[in-house]
Amino acid sequence: MAGAAPRDGLRRIAIGSQAVGFILIITLETVMGDDARPWQGVTLAAMLATAACLALMRRYRRNRKRRQREAHDDV
């Protein structure tokens, strides 16, 4: 992606967690049938919470680096 750091670990974690979540949702449906619905909802909620946390962490890191650059430029 444009502008992404070559070693963006948080992006990798986000992609991996979403992949694992989707695999789990599909596996639950295969194994449990219609009884999987509540667990699929829990899995989806966990996926969304993880994505939100990782997005906040990435924003925090980006803003911290920006503040450091600005402080360095002021010197």
PyMOL commands that set and color helices and strands:
alter all, ss='L'
color gray80, all
select helices_A, chain A and resi 9-74
alter helices_A, ss='H'
color red, helices_A
deselect
rebuild
show_as cartoon
